[in-house]
Amino acid sequence: MKKIIFGSLVALSVAASAQVKPVEKNGKYSFSSNGVYFEVDPKIGGRITSFKLGTKEILYTDTSKGNNNFGSTFWPAPQSVWGWPPSDTLDKLPYKAIVNGNELTVKSLATKGKTNCAFEKTFSFNALDQSVSVTYKIINTSTQEIALGPWQIVRVPSGGLTFFPTGTTPSTGMLLPLLKVENGVSWFDYDSAFVAKDQTAVPKLFSDGAKGWLAHVTNDKYLLLFKFTDTPADQKSPGEDEIELYTNPNNTYTELEPLGSYAKIAPNASSTWTVKWYVKQLPSNIDTKTGSLSLTTFVKNVVK
């Protein structure tokens, strides 16, 4: 009996030590542990404004000249429901911040616009695997049933290699020539010369994924990795895909865009979707070229 009690106490102690509390400073909230730093700014649409390992910033954070396309935001899918630009209420106006123990939740104002929804985002940091869990909630604020899907947009500096397990349906989009499939994985190798060409189409890639992860490696061998529930092909938002990539024609940033399942939401009800974020510095012996088995093995060991 004593051993069981002692073991239970140890387990509780380990679990408690694995949780990291959010810290508020100048209106922003951050989590930090063992060199990983994750920051949220409720004043700008509850946006993720920094994700660092040591001094290495992974996100695209340029806000000069009033630029709003930085950090990581969240949209409802499909885009055909709201067009462009996204709702200020959901994308860049202030959210209400609430700290509950080790969790930070930010809430948007209710909107009766084209989407008839409000957002909540809940963040927590697990020091055991150095991951940040982000749970997105879409709330139907109307008196009618709506149908929407979750859409995470993460902006990173242009360059590097983006990859994900290949799904079952063909990829499409202007960026398709930069995509290669090797060893069951789809590889997008950024080419600034191709992106900068005068193109009439939007520089996007639409792809089906598998196994529920999307990864990006910078040129200096830092890994950004997202883990989420795989979206079945028959549950994609109309006109969208499970994995979408967008590249700025000015060669400044790329958007990594995983999408969750499209679903009906009853009045005053909600749907949720969780994405786990990881950042790692790759060992020097990991090959970061298209088709790399050592790279995909490293990723699989993290997400398992």
ZAVEXBA-181010 format. One line per field, with one value per residue: x, y, z of N, C-alpha, C in turn; residue in three letters. Coordinates in Angstrom, 2 decimals. Last residue first. Example, Ala and Ser with C-alpha at 12.3 -4.5 7.8 and 13.67 -1.06 7.14 Angstrom:
2
n_x <- (12.85	13.19)
n_y <- (-2.25	-5.69)
n_z <- (7.08	7.80)
ca_x <- (13.67	12.30)
ca_y <- (-1.06	-4.50)
ca_z <- (7.14	7.80)
c_x <- (12.90	13.20)
c_y <- (0.03	-3.30)
c_z <- (7.87	7.80)
aa <- (SER	ALA)
//
This chain:
304
n_x <- (4.65	5.94	8.70	9.01	8.38	10.63	12.66	11.76	12.06	14.89	15.78	14.78	14.17	12.85	14.81	17.05	18.28	19.51	21.00	23.30	22.78	19.35	17.26	15.45	11.89	8.67	5.20	1.77	-1.26	-4.57	-8.01	-11.26	-14.84	-17.94	-21.11	-24.34	-26.06	-27.39	-24.99	-22.93	-21.46	-18.04	-14.90	-11.94	-9.10	-6.09	-2.93	-0.86	1.67	2.74	5.76	7.18	8.62	8.30	6.23	4.20	3.99	2.40	0.58	-0.81	-2.91	-4.37	-7.02	-8.72	-11.73	-14.20	-15.72	-13.60	-13.65	-14.57	-13.62	-11.01	-10.54	-7.87	-6.28	-5.70	-2.25	0.79	3.45	6.67	9.68	13.11	16.02	18.07	18.35	16.15	13.55	10.95	7.76	4.95	2.02	-0.13	-2.10	-2.28	-2.21	-3.62	-4.08	-3.52	-2.84	-0.93	-0.72	-0.61	-3.28	-2.39	-0.73	2.60	5.77	7.77	8.37	8.38	10.74	12.66	12.35	11.11	10.83	9.55	7.47	6.66	4.84	5.68	6.28	8.76	7.85	6.64	6.99	6.15	6.38	4.16	2.06	1.38	-1.21	-3.06	-3.31	-3.00	-5.44	-5.97	-4.76	-1.66	1.59	2.71	4.71	6.82	8.96	11.99	13.23	11.30	9.93	9.01	5.55	2.36	-0.35	-3.67	-6.13	-9.41	-12.39	-15.50	-19.11	-22.43	-25.21	-28.63	-29.58	-29.14	-25.58	-23.13	-21.35	-17.93	-15.09	-12.05	-8.92	-6.27	-3.00	-0.31	3.09	5.65	7.60	6.89	6.74	5.54	2.98	0.81	-2.14	-4.85	-7.74	-9.88	-13.03	-15.04	-18.30	-20.31	-21.32	-20.03	-20.77	-21.77	-22.16	-19.98	-18.62	-15.11	-13.12	-11.05	-8.52	-7.11	-4.49	-3.88	-3.25	-5.73	-6.89	-7.20	-8.49	-8.99	-10.84	-9.31	-9.38	-9.11	-8.26	-10.11	-12.71	-13.22	-12.52	-12.79	-10.50	-11.26	-12.75	-15.10	-16.79	-17.24	-14.91	-13.27	-15.15	-13.40	-12.33	-8.92	-6.33	-2.75	0.55	2.70	1.12	-0.29	-0.53	1.58	2.23	4.95	5.91	5.85	7.12	7.35	7.06	8.48	10.79	13.68	16.12	17.12	15.31	12.83	9.61	7.10	4.72	2.04	-1.10	-3.86	-6.22	-6.43	-4.52	-4.67	-3.59	-0.94	1.24	4.17	6.61	9.77	12.09	13.99	12.55	9.68	6.93	4.24	2.63	0.65	0.53	0.33	2.83	2.63	1.75	2.30	0.90	2.71	3.05	3.36	5.02	4.60	2.30	3.34	5.09	3.24	1.74	3.74	4.33	1.91	1.83	4.00	3.07	0.87	2.21	3.82	1.94	0.84)
n_y <- (10.46	12.80	12.10	10.06	11.38	13.07	11.18	10.09	12.28	12.45	10.06	10.17	12.80	13.96	16.89	17.25	17.17	14.62	14.79	15.31	17.39	17.46	20.38	21.78	22.16	22.74	21.94	22.03	20.46	21.51	20.67	21.94	22.04	23.80	24.61	26.31	28.30	26.19	23.62	23.12	20.70	20.83	19.87	19.23	21.46	22.29	23.98	25.93	28.19	30.70	32.53	35.75	37.06	37.17	38.47	36.60	34.37	31.27	28.81	25.59	23.31	20.29	19.68	22.30	23.82	23.55	22.79	21.09	17.49	14.96	13.09	12.69	13.37	14.80	13.76	15.92	16.99	18.70	20.42	21.81	23.04	22.77	24.18	24.46	26.75	26.78	24.95	22.77	21.74	19.49	18.03	15.17	13.03	10.89	12.96	15.41	16.90	20.34	23.13	26.07	29.30	32.18	32.63	33.39	34.86	35.79	36.46	34.88	34.30	31.52	30.90	32.04	30.65	27.74	25.22	22.19	20.07	16.73	14.08	10.65	8.17	8.50	11.57	13.98	17.51	20.75	22.80	22.69	23.75	26.34	26.65	23.53	20.23	16.68	14.02	12.05	10.85	12.19	11.96	13.72	16.64	19.61	22.19	23.86	27.22	30.27	33.03	32.80	31.85	31.82	29.75	29.28	26.82	26.36	24.35	24.86	25.04	25.76	26.49	26.97	30.09	32.12	32.50	31.82	29.02	29.00	27.09	26.87	25.26	24.72	23.94	22.99	22.76	20.66	19.25	17.01	18.16	20.64	21.83	24.54	25.73	27.79	28.22	30.46	30.98	33.06	33.13	33.62	34.38	35.04	37.63	38.69	38.83	37.82	38.39	38.79	35.95	35.02	32.83	31.20	29.38	27.22	26.62	28.51	30.35	33.54	35.11	37.95	38.85	40.40	43.14	42.27	40.39	38.28	38.68	41.34	41.49	38.68	38.76	40.77	38.05	35.51	33.95	31.53	30.83	29.70	27.30	28.01	30.70	31.08	32.37	33.02	33.81	36.28	38.45	40.61	43.27	46.08	48.71	48.97	45.96	43.53	40.37	37.71	34.37	32.11	31.40	32.77	31.75	31.74	29.01	28.95	30.58	32.22	34.85	35.35	34.31	36.50	37.68	40.04	41.59	41.38	38.95	37.37	34.88	32.87	30.72	29.27	26.99	26.70	25.45	27.35	29.63	31.48	34.69	37.41	41.01	43.20	43.36	40.04	37.05	33.64	30.40	27.63	24.35	21.04	19.23	19.21	17.63	15.16	14.67	14.50	12.30	10.34	10.46	9.59	7.01	5.89	6.05	4.32	1.96	1.58	1.23	-1.21)
n_z <- (-32.18	-32.87	-32.71	-34.53	-36.88	-37.12	-37.58	-39.98	-41.68	-41.60	-42.64	-45.22	-47.38	-49.49	-49.64	-46.81	-44.34	-42.28	-39.19	-37.77	-36.04	-34.94	-35.02	-32.51	-32.58	-31.45	-31.84	-31.02	-31.70	-32.00	-31.91	-32.07	-31.66	-32.00	-30.39	-30.21	-30.94	-33.45	-34.50	-37.15	-39.30	-40.46	-41.67	-39.83	-40.27	-41.98	-41.90	-43.48	-43.52	-45.66	-45.85	-46.71	-48.77	-51.55	-52.67	-52.82	-50.14	-50.48	-48.73	-48.52	-46.79	-46.21	-46.88	-48.76	-50.20	-51.36	-48.29	-45.98	-45.79	-45.45	-47.18	-46.30	-42.79	-41.19	-38.20	-35.54	-35.32	-34.89	-36.42	-36.06	-37.16	-36.66	-38.00	-39.97	-41.44	-43.07	-41.31	-42.01	-40.96	-41.13	-39.94	-39.38	-39.80	-41.56	-44.49	-46.78	-49.90	-50.80	-52.65	-52.67	-54.25	-55.45	-57.70	-61.14	-62.71	-61.94	-62.42	-59.89	-57.27	-57.15	-58.53	-56.85	-54.45	-53.61	-51.14	-51.58	-50.14	-50.34	-48.97	-48.60	-49.57	-50.82	-52.31	-54.36	-54.55	-55.65	-57.40	-59.08	-57.37	-56.98	-57.96	-57.48	-55.95	-55.44	-55.35	-52.32	-50.13	-48.82	-47.45	-44.60	-45.35	-45.32	-46.48	-46.13	-46.86	-47.35	-45.49	-42.06	-41.56	-40.20	-40.09	-39.55	-39.32	-39.34	-39.04	-40.87	-40.75	-41.00	-38.80	-37.96	-36.44	-34.79	-34.03	-33.14	-32.71	-32.26	-32.39	-30.74	-30.57	-28.55	-28.64	-26.69	-27.11	-25.71	-24.24	-22.95	-20.35	-20.33	-22.15	-22.05	-23.69	-24.70	-26.60	-28.09	-29.61	-31.74	-33.26	-36.25	-38.79	-41.15	-41.81	-38.51	-35.87	-33.26	-30.02	-29.59	-28.54	-25.87	-24.72	-21.97	-20.67	-17.88	-15.31	-13.95	-16.31	-17.53	-20.32	-22.39	-25.22	-28.07	-30.41	-33.97	-35.90	-36.53	-35.69	-36.34	-39.04	-41.13	-43.94	-46.94	-48.70	-48.04	-46.48	-47.77	-49.06	-47.21	-45.19	-42.14	-40.07	-38.86	-36.90	-36.94	-36.11	-37.66	-40.08	-41.70	-41.29	-41.32	-40.83	-41.29	-39.60	-38.43	-38.79	-38.08	-38.67	-36.19	-34.85	-33.55	-31.42	-28.92	-27.82	-29.99	-30.10	-31.36	-31.18	-31.44	-32.07	-31.27	-30.50	-31.99	-30.35	-27.64	-26.87	-28.07	-26.88	-27.28	-26.07	-26.01	-24.72	-22.71	-20.62	-21.15	-21.11	-22.40	-22.11	-23.17	-23.05	-21.40	-20.15	-19.40	-17.73	-18.25	-17.66	-16.25	-17.26	-16.06	-14.94	-12.29	-12.21	-12.99	-10.87	-8.76	-9.49	-9.35	-6.63	-5.57	-6.57	-5.24	-2.62	-2.78	-3.44	-1.22	0.79	0.00)
ca_x <- (4.08	4.48	8.14	9.35	7.49	9.29	12.74	11.86	10.70	14.06	16.18	14.21	15.01	12.91	13.60	16.73	17.09	19.49	19.72	23.33	23.58	20.75	17.60	16.65	13.09	9.82	6.54	2.92	-0.09	-3.30	-6.76	-10.18	-13.47	-17.07	-19.74	-23.43	-25.50	-27.41	-26.33	-22.94	-22.61	-19.14	-16.08	-13.15	-9.84	-7.52	-3.71	-2.28	1.44	1.71	4.96	6.66	8.86	9.31	7.41	5.00	3.91	3.67	0.55	0.37	-2.77	-3.11	-6.54	-8.09	-10.47	-13.24	-15.90	-14.45	-12.97	-14.95	-15.02	-11.22	-10.93	-9.17	-6.34	-6.49	-3.69	0.10	2.07	5.86	8.37	11.90	15.04	17.77	19.36	17.45	14.21	12.34	8.53	6.25	2.59	0.96	-2.30	-1.61	-2.50	-2.59	-4.63	-3.14	-3.93	-0.92	-1.14	0.47	-2.83	-3.06	-2.11	1.60	4.49	7.34	8.41	7.32	9.44	12.58	12.01	11.93	10.61	10.87	7.41	7.73	4.81	5.64	4.99	8.66	8.87	6.21	7.44	5.82	7.40	5.47	2.20	2.67	-0.10	-2.65	-3.58	-2.72	-4.37	-6.47	-5.32	-3.02	0.75	2.36	3.59	6.48	7.72	11.34	13.14	12.49	10.03	9.82	6.97	3.27	0.92	-2.73	-5.00	-8.34	-11.28	-14.38	-17.78	-21.45	-24.17	-27.50	-29.69	-30.30	-26.83	-23.80	-22.44	-19.23	-15.98	-13.48	-9.75	-7.62	-3.90	-1.60	2.01	4.65	7.88	7.29	7.25	6.99	3.39	2.18	-1.48	-3.44	-7.19	-8.63	-12.24	-13.93	-17.28	-19.62	-22.21	-19.79	-20.95	-21.38	-23.32	-20.20	-19.57	-16.45	-13.47	-12.38	-8.88	-8.17	-4.89	-4.42	-2.16	-4.64	-7.47	-6.24	-8.85	-8.08	-10.80	-10.00	-9.03	-9.60	-7.30	-8.71	-12.10	-13.60	-11.67	-13.48	-11.21	-10.38	-11.52	-14.33	-16.51	-18.29	-16.03	-13.13	-14.31	-13.38	-13.31	-10.06	-7.28	-4.14	-0.41	2.35	2.26	-0.04	-1.34	1.35	0.87	4.01	6.19	4.62	7.27	6.84	7.27	7.40	10.32	12.26	15.64	16.95	16.46	13.69	11.07	7.40	6.12	2.97	0.20	-2.89	-5.75	-7.16	-4.50	-5.06	-5.05	-1.34	-0.08	3.54	5.38	8.98	10.96	14.38	13.69	10.26	8.34	4.66	3.64	0.79	0.78	-0.85	2.44	3.54	1.31	2.76	1.08	1.70	3.70	2.51	5.00	5.80	2.22	2.30	5.61	4.29	1.08	3.07	5.37	2.40	0.79	4.01	4.28	0.68	1.19	4.44	2.82	0.00)
ca_y <- (9.19	12.81	13.19	9.80	10.31	13.63	12.09	9.24	11.78	13.56	10.40	9.19	12.34	12.51	16.21	17.32	17.99	15.18	14.65	14.17	17.68	17.02	19.06	21.97	21.39	23.32	21.58	22.71	20.51	21.35	20.90	21.28	22.29	22.69	24.89	25.18	28.37	27.49	24.08	23.58	21.53	20.22	20.71	18.74	20.37	22.50	22.75	25.99	26.76	30.29	31.40	34.75	37.40	36.28	39.29	36.85	35.77	31.99	30.06	26.44	24.37	21.02	19.46	20.99	23.84	24.41	22.97	22.23	18.75	15.95	13.46	13.38	12.48	15.15	13.72	14.79	17.21	17.41	20.46	20.63	23.44	22.07	24.20	23.17	26.50	26.53	26.17	22.87	22.71	19.92	18.94	16.08	14.16	10.67	11.69	14.85	16.01	18.94	22.45	24.62	28.37	31.22	32.83	32.59	35.33	34.75	37.14	35.06	35.70	32.26	30.47	32.47	32.07	28.27	26.62	22.82	21.37	17.66	15.20	11.99	8.36	7.70	10.52	12.91	16.18	19.63	22.73	22.29	22.31	25.91	27.22	24.89	21.22	18.07	14.77	12.81	9.98	11.68	12.13	12.44	16.01	18.24	21.84	22.67	25.96	29.43	32.20	33.43	31.68	32.48	30.03	29.91	27.47	26.66	25.10	24.04	25.64	24.70	26.88	26.05	29.09	31.29	32.82	32.90	29.53	29.08	27.91	26.64	26.29	24.23	25.04	22.58	23.69	20.99	20.59	16.83	16.80	20.61	20.62	24.12	25.13	27.43	27.85	29.73	30.88	32.12	33.70	32.82	34.16	33.71	36.58	38.95	38.44	38.50	37.70	39.33	37.05	34.95	34.14	31.20	30.70	27.46	26.58	27.61	29.38	32.54	34.50	36.92	38.84	39.28	42.56	43.09	41.35	38.20	37.38	40.85	42.14	39.55	38.10	40.20	38.69	36.26	35.32	32.06	31.29	31.14	27.72	27.53	29.66	31.48	31.29	33.37	32.75	35.36	37.99	39.21	42.41	44.72	48.26	49.56	47.29	44.33	41.75	38.66	35.64	32.74	30.54	33.01	31.55	33.06	29.86	28.00	30.57	30.83	34.41	36.36	33.79	35.93	36.47	38.85	41.48	42.66	39.07	38.76	35.20	34.12	30.79	30.45	27.18	27.37	24.80	26.22	29.35	30.26	33.78	36.23	39.75	42.79	44.39	41.18	38.27	34.85	31.58	28.67	25.66	22.14	19.30	19.91	19.03	15.80	14.80	15.51	13.60	10.61	10.78	10.93	7.96	5.99	6.78	5.72	2.50	1.76	2.39	0.00)
ca_z <- (-31.68	-32.85	-31.90	-33.13	-36.40	-36.90	-36.44	-38.79	-41.38	-41.18	-41.27	-44.30	-46.27	-49.44	-50.08	-48.24	-44.52	-43.63	-39.88	-38.69	-37.23	-34.81	-35.52	-33.31	-32.24	-32.12	-31.37	-31.63	-30.84	-32.70	-31.19	-32.83	-31.23	-32.39	-30.81	-29.98	-29.58	-32.77	-34.16	-35.76	-38.95	-39.70	-41.90	-40.50	-39.66	-41.78	-41.72	-43.17	-43.31	-44.71	-46.32	-45.79	-47.37	-50.97	-52.34	-54.03	-50.51	-50.44	-49.50	-48.38	-47.79	-46.07	-45.51	-48.62	-49.46	-52.01	-49.73	-46.27	-46.06	-44.44	-47.35	-47.57	-43.89	-41.76	-39.66	-36.03	-35.23	-34.81	-35.93	-36.29	-36.66	-37.07	-36.92	-39.34	-40.40	-43.70	-41.77	-41.57	-41.74	-40.61	-40.94	-39.03	-38.91	-40.26	-43.83	-45.94	-48.89	-50.73	-51.96	-52.88	-53.22	-55.17	-56.32	-60.11	-62.60	-62.08	-62.62	-61.26	-57.67	-56.47	-59.06	-58.24	-54.51	-54.69	-51.53	-51.47	-50.80	-50.00	-49.92	-48.01	-48.94	-49.60	-52.16	-53.46	-54.94	-54.78	-56.35	-59.61	-57.57	-56.44	-58.71	-57.16	-57.00	-55.06	-56.00	-53.46	-51.18	-48.70	-48.64	-45.21	-44.64	-45.72	-45.79	-46.67	-46.15	-47.47	-46.69	-43.11	-41.27	-41.14	-39.42	-40.49	-38.65	-40.31	-38.45	-40.44	-40.89	-41.28	-39.74	-38.08	-37.50	-34.45	-34.71	-32.41	-33.55	-31.58	-33.20	-30.63	-31.19	-28.85	-28.96	-27.25	-26.79	-26.73	-24.76	-24.34	-20.54	-20.27	-21.45	-22.34	-22.54	-24.84	-25.30	-28.27	-28.39	-31.52	-32.40	-35.23	-37.64	-40.59	-42.81	-39.89	-36.67	-34.53	-30.88	-29.47	-29.42	-26.47	-25.26	-22.97	-21.12	-19.21	-16.29	-13.60	-15.39	-17.07	-19.04	-21.89	-23.76	-27.44	-29.11	-32.87	-35.36	-36.95	-35.46	-35.02	-38.04	-40.18	-42.83	-45.90	-48.21	-49.04	-46.06	-46.91	-49.90	-47.45	-46.31	-43.52	-40.37	-39.69	-37.08	-36.69	-36.42	-36.59	-39.30	-42.05	-40.43	-41.84	-40.54	-42.26	-40.13	-38.33	-39.27	-37.08	-39.37	-36.92	-35.93	-33.79	-32.79	-29.54	-27.54	-29.30	-30.16	-31.00	-31.11	-31.96	-31.61	-32.21	-29.80	-32.41	-31.82	-28.22	-26.95	-27.85	-27.42	-26.88	-26.87	-25.65	-25.62	-23.95	-21.26	-20.43	-21.41	-21.72	-22.64	-22.30	-23.77	-22.13	-21.12	-19.40	-18.42	-17.58	-18.51	-16.12	-17.22	-16.48	-16.41	-12.73	-11.83	-13.81	-12.23	-8.73	-9.39	-10.62	-7.61	-5.25	-6.97	-6.69	-2.99	-2.42	-4.34	-2.53	0.85	0.00)
c_x <- (3.77	3.87	6.63	8.80	7.77	8.35	11.36	11.91	10.71	12.65	15.31	14.58	14.28	13.67	13.79	15.43	16.78	18.19	19.80	22.01	23.57	21.49	19.06	17.13	14.27	11.06	7.57	4.22	1.09	-2.17	-5.55	-8.86	-12.48	-15.65	-19.05	-22.04	-24.62	-26.94	-26.27	-24.31	-22.55	-20.27	-17.27	-14.26	-11.12	-8.16	-5.18	-2.93	0.02	1.58	3.94	5.88	8.33	9.63	8.51	6.22	4.77	3.46	1.91	0.17	-1.51	-3.04	-5.26	-7.52	-9.87	-11.90	-14.89	-14.55	-13.99	-14.22	-15.50	-12.66	-11.27	-9.50	-7.75	-6.58	-4.41	-1.39	1.47	4.48	7.40	10.68	13.75	16.98	18.95	18.56	15.57	12.95	9.93	6.92	3.86	1.46	-1.07	-1.61	-1.78	-3.00	-3.48	-3.93	-3.62	-2.05	-0.95	0.14	-1.76	-2.50	-2.86	0.21	3.43	6.00	7.98	7.24	8.31	11.23	11.87	11.53	11.61	10.76	8.72	7.58	5.79	5.64	4.79	7.37	8.66	7.27	6.95	6.34	7.19	6.57	3.56	2.94	1.26	-1.43	-3.00	-2.98	-4.22	-5.37	-5.81	-3.46	-0.61	1.36	3.29	5.41	7.29	10.11	12.33	12.26	11.37	9.99	7.77	4.70	1.89	-1.48	-4.03	-7.25	-10.10	-13.29	-16.73	-20.11	-23.25	-26.50	-28.47	-30.53	-27.97	-25.15	-23.24	-20.25	-17.37	-14.22	-11.22	-8.47	-5.25	-2.47	0.75	3.67	6.92	7.55	7.70	7.56	4.90	2.51	-0.13	-2.93	-5.80	-8.05	-10.99	-13.49	-16.21	-18.70	-21.55	-20.72	-20.82	-21.61	-23.03	-21.44	-19.78	-17.37	-14.82	-12.63	-10.18	-8.42	-5.97	-4.71	-2.62	-3.51	-6.40	-6.93	-7.79	-8.51	-9.93	-9.92	-9.93	-9.35	-7.81	-7.78	-10.59	-12.87	-11.95	-12.49	-11.83	-11.19	-11.80	-13.02	-15.67	-18.07	-17.18	-14.28	-14.26	-14.79	-13.21	-11.09	-8.49	-5.02	-1.81	1.36	1.77	1.24	-1.08	0.56	0.55	2.59	5.14	4.83	5.93	6.93	6.59	7.86	9.27	11.83	14.13	16.38	16.19	15.00	11.65	8.89	6.17	4.44	1.26	-1.65	-4.69	-6.74	-5.14	-5.16	-5.51	-2.85	-0.40	2.22	4.57	7.82	10.11	13.27	14.02	11.39	8.86	6.14	3.80	1.78	0.96	-0.69	1.28	3.13	2.35	2.34	1.46	1.97	2.63	3.22	4.17	5.83	3.41	2.22	4.62	4.86	2.10	2.39	4.74	3.46	1.25	3.00	4.33	1.87	0.98	3.45	3.46	0.87)
c_y <- (9.27	11.53	13.04	10.88	9.98	12.57	12.63	10.09	10.86	13.09	11.54	9.52	11.39	11.95	14.69	16.58	18.23	15.95	15.35	13.94	16.54	17.21	18.71	20.60	21.88	22.57	22.42	22.20	21.08	21.43	20.61	21.65	21.46	23.05	23.62	25.54	27.17	27.38	25.46	24.18	21.87	21.22	20.05	19.80	20.08	21.25	23.10	24.60	26.63	28.78	31.07	33.67	36.34	36.62	38.48	37.72	36.00	33.42	30.72	27.67	25.18	22.06	20.22	20.86	22.44	24.52	23.97	22.44	19.87	17.28	14.46	13.85	13.28	14.21	14.00	14.85	15.96	17.68	19.06	20.80	22.33	22.67	23.61	23.27	25.37	26.28	25.81	24.14	22.80	20.91	19.52	16.86	14.92	11.88	11.70	13.49	15.44	18.18	20.95	24.03	26.93	30.31	31.78	32.92	34.58	35.34	36.09	35.77	35.95	33.69	31.30	32.10	32.57	29.73	27.08	24.24	22.10	18.94	16.26	13.02	9.71	7.96	9.82	11.82	15.17	18.32	21.55	22.19	21.90	24.42	26.70	25.34	22.57	18.99	16.19	13.68	10.73	10.90	11.46	12.64	14.68	17.65	20.46	22.35	24.91	28.11	31.46	32.49	32.40	32.34	30.61	30.31	28.01	27.45	25.22	24.91	24.61	25.36	25.69	26.60	28.17	30.20	31.92	33.26	30.56	29.69	27.85	27.63	25.91	25.40	24.44	23.82	23.18	22.02	20.97	18.17	16.56	19.21	20.50	22.89	24.57	26.79	27.27	29.46	30.07	32.14	32.63	33.68	33.32	33.37	35.18	37.76	38.68	37.95	38.51	38.53	37.63	36.18	34.01	32.63	30.54	28.94	26.85	27.71	28.33	31.65	33.44	36.43	37.68	39.46	41.39	42.40	42.27	39.18	37.40	39.55	41.61	40.16	39.12	39.45	40.17	36.78	36.13	33.54	31.86	31.69	29.25	27.10	29.27	30.36	31.83	32.16	33.18	34.30	37.03	38.73	40.92	43.88	46.88	49.03	47.69	45.74	42.48	40.11	36.71	33.98	31.23	32.21	31.75	32.96	31.25	28.72	29.32	30.66	32.93	35.96	34.65	35.38	35.74	37.57	40.15	42.61	40.34	38.88	36.66	34.36	31.97	30.58	28.35	27.59	25.39	25.64	28.23	30.06	32.55	35.26	38.63	41.52	43.94	42.13	39.37	36.06	32.80	29.82	26.73	23.47	20.45	20.05	19.82	17.29	15.53	15.76	14.72	11.97	11.15	11.37	9.39	6.99	6.97	6.55	3.98	2.39	2.66	1.26)
c_z <- (-30.19	-32.28	-31.76	-32.20	-34.94	-36.32	-36.10	-37.53	-40.17	-40.83	-40.73	-42.85	-45.33	-48.27	-50.07	-48.52	-45.99	-43.83	-41.23	-39.43	-38.24	-36.12	-35.25	-33.73	-33.08	-31.63	-32.13	-30.99	-31.62	-31.67	-32.07	-32.15	-32.05	-32.00	-31.31	-30.52	-29.23	-31.33	-33.49	-35.48	-37.46	-39.48	-41.22	-40.54	-40.40	-41.19	-41.45	-43.07	-42.75	-44.71	-45.24	-46.53	-46.40	-49.51	-51.66	-53.79	-51.76	-50.89	-49.38	-49.25	-47.47	-47.18	-45.22	-47.21	-49.42	-51.32	-50.31	-47.77	-46.30	-44.62	-46.30	-47.73	-45.14	-42.91	-40.15	-37.55	-35.71	-34.56	-35.97	-35.66	-37.04	-36.37	-37.46	-38.03	-39.47	-42.68	-42.39	-42.16	-41.15	-41.55	-40.35	-40.24	-38.46	-39.34	-42.48	-45.40	-48.08	-49.67	-51.98	-52.05	-53.66	-54.00	-56.00	-58.73	-61.51	-61.94	-62.91	-61.32	-59.11	-56.97	-58.45	-58.85	-55.94	-54.91	-52.58	-52.02	-50.54	-50.82	-49.43	-49.14	-48.30	-48.82	-50.81	-53.46	-53.90	-55.37	-55.40	-58.56	-58.16	-56.65	-58.25	-57.94	-56.57	-56.24	-55.46	-54.05	-52.40	-49.93	-48.45	-46.35	-45.32	-44.81	-46.25	-45.82	-46.88	-46.75	-46.76	-44.30	-42.36	-40.65	-40.45	-39.73	-39.69	-39.59	-39.42	-39.85	-40.46	-41.57	-39.97	-39.10	-37.47	-35.49	-34.22	-33.03	-32.75	-32.53	-32.59	-31.53	-31.06	-29.35	-29.35	-27.44	-27.45	-26.19	-25.90	-25.03	-21.98	-20.49	-21.49	-21.50	-22.98	-23.55	-25.49	-26.88	-28.72	-30.07	-32.19	-34.38	-36.55	-39.42	-42.22	-40.79	-38.16	-35.23	-32.16	-30.39	-29.04	-27.33	-26.03	-23.41	-22.17	-19.44	-17.72	-14.60	-15.08	-16.05	-18.71	-20.51	-23.30	-25.93	-28.70	-31.52	-34.25	-36.25	-35.66	-34.68	-36.64	-39.17	-41.89	-44.84	-47.98	-48.50	-47.03	-46.62	-49.07	-48.27	-46.46	-43.91	-41.84	-39.74	-37.84	-36.97	-36.01	-37.05	-38.24	-41.38	-40.68	-40.83	-41.05	-42.08	-41.16	-38.88	-39.23	-37.52	-38.53	-37.68	-36.80	-35.02	-32.86	-30.95	-28.11	-29.08	-29.51	-31.21	-30.74	-31.86	-32.26	-31.51	-30.59	-31.71	-32.20	-29.75	-27.65	-27.99	-27.09	-27.62	-26.37	-26.61	-25.10	-24.94	-22.63	-21.26	-20.54	-22.07	-21.75	-22.93	-22.75	-22.94	-22.00	-20.52	-18.30	-18.40	-17.68	-17.10	-17.20	-16.27	-16.92	-14.25	-12.36	-13.50	-13.12	-10.12	-9.41	-10.61	-8.96	-6.24	-6.71	-7.20	-4.50	-2.86	-4.06	-3.51	-0.50	0.00)
aa <- (LYS	VAL	VAL	ASN	LYS	VAL	PHE	THR	THR	LEU	SER	LEU	SER	GLY	THR	LYS	THR	ASP	ILE	ASN	SER	PRO	LEU	GLN	LYS	VAL	TYR	TRP	LYS	VAL	THR	TRP	THR	SER	SER	ALA	ASN	PRO	ALA	ILE	LYS	ALA	TYR	SER	GLY	LEU	PRO	GLU	LEU	GLU	THR	TYR	THR	ASN	ASN	PRO	ASN	THR	TYR	LEU	GLU	ILE	GLU	ASP	GLU	GLY	PRO	SER	LYS	GLN	ASP	ALA	PRO	THR	ASP	THR	PHE	LYS	PHE	LEU	LEU	LEU	TYR	LYS	ASP	ASN	THR	VAL	HIS	ALA	LEU	TRP	GLY	LYS	ALA	GLY	ASP	SER	PHE	LEU	LYS	PRO	VAL	ALA	THR	GLN	ASP	LYS	ALA	VAL	PHE	ALA	SER	ASP	TYR	ASP	PHE	TRP	SER	VAL	GLY	ASN	GLU	VAL	LYS	LEU	LEU	PRO	LEU	LEU	MET	GLY	THR	SER	PRO	THR	THR	GLY	THR	PRO	PHE	PHE	THR	LEU	GLY	GLY	SER	PRO	VAL	ARG	VAL	ILE	GLN	TRP	PRO	GLY	LEU	ALA	ILE	GLU	GLN	THR	SER	THR	ASN	ILE	ILE	LYS	TYR	THR	VAL	SER	VAL	SER	GLN	ASP	LEU	ALA	ASN	PHE	SER	PHE	THR	LYS	GLU	PHE	ALA	CYS	ASN	THR	LYS	GLY	LYS	THR	ALA	LEU	SER	LYS	VAL	THR	LEU	GLU	ASN	GLY	ASN	VAL	ILE	ALA	LYS	TYR	PRO	LEU	LYS	ASP	LEU	THR	ASP	SER	PRO	PRO	TRP	GLY	TRP	VAL	SER	GLN	PRO	ALA	PRO	TRP	PHE	THR	SER	GLY	PHE	ASN	ASN	ASN	GLY	LYS	SER	THR	ASP	THR	TYR	LEU	ILE	GLU	LYS	THR	GLY	LEU	LYS	PHE	SER	THR	ILE	ARG	GLY	GLY	ILE	LYS	PRO	ASP	VAL	GLU	PHE	TYR	VAL	GLY	ASN	SER	SER	PHE	SER	TYR	LYS	GLY	ASN	LYS	GLU	VAL	PRO	LYS	VAL	GLN	ALA	SER	ALA	ALA	VAL	SER	LEU	ALA	VAL	LEU	SER	GLY	PHE	ILE	ILE	LYS	LYS	MET)
//
